[in-house]
């Protein structure tokens, strides 16, 4: 192996630490987000909007992007040695896999939490998903710019990182076009509030009142 260990420290820190800040932080903020909404009831049957479907598939693509890198490095390490300066430097095949596994877990957690929130009639909040998307865009953009400008990135690395940057931009655009939904004004039928009686059942209060009134009228007419 022709080891090349003269890489600048900033490049190593970028690849190992900086790009991992977003998923690491999201594990914390996402957990806080989950804790705050877990007592809110959710809908058993949900029809996803077109915007949410695009958001969902974009997040899943970012998960798969990191998963492909892990699987490929396990199947053919020599291929990765030719295409990753860090592994070629000897560092670090295990650190590379841990790094990508961390990112992959961050995105799958993001995916599951998004669906969990949607089923509760809520939109994403700024301190978890929105912050995650922004930080991932900045970290990936910095890595791409620095790696390309210094010539330390191979074509393979440039392409994969560029795809991640583009997908992050798509998520940011979508998040800013998402209508804000809260526990006080969740996503419901004709804007009606969804009132939860427990963690598994949601009731449309207005629909309940209307059906009750209609039932009373029918009962009176019957007599």
C-alpha positions, 0 to 999 in steps of 0.5 A: 500500500502506498500510504500517503500520510502527509494530509493537512490536519484540517482535512482529517478533522473535517472528514472525521469530526466536522461532518459528524457534528450534525448527526451527533447534535441531532441525536440530542435535539431529536431526543428532546423533540421526541420527549416533548411530543411523545404524550400527544396522540397520533392518527392511525391512518395518515395520508402524506402530502406531496411535499412531505413525501419528497422530504421523506424520500430525500432523507432516505436517500441521504441515509442510503448514501452513507449506507452504500459507503459502509457496505462498499468498504466492507465488501471491497476494502481495496476499492476504498483504499484507492478512493479514500485518502484517509483510509489510504493513510492507514487511519482509519478504515474502522474510523471511516465506517464508524463515521459513516455509520453515525451519519446513517443512524442520524438520517434514519432517526431523522426519517423516523422522527419526521413520520412520528411527528407527521402522524401527530399532526405536527411539523418539524421544529427548528431545534431538531430537523431544521437545525440538522438540515442546516448544519449538514449542509454547512458541514458537507459544503465546507468539506466539499469546498475545502477538499476540492480546493486543496485537491485532496478529494478524489472524483469519487469523494467530490461526487458523493459529497456534492450529492449530499450538498444538493439533497441538503439544499432540497431539504432546506427549501422544503422545510421553509415551505412547510406550514407550521403545525403545533399541538395547539393547531395541528394538522387536521380535517378542515383545520379542526383541532385534534384533541388526544385522549391518550397516546394512541387515539385522536378525536376531531372535536368539531366532528364529534360535536356535529355527530353528537348534535345530529344524533340528538336531533334524530333521537328527538324526531324519532320520539 
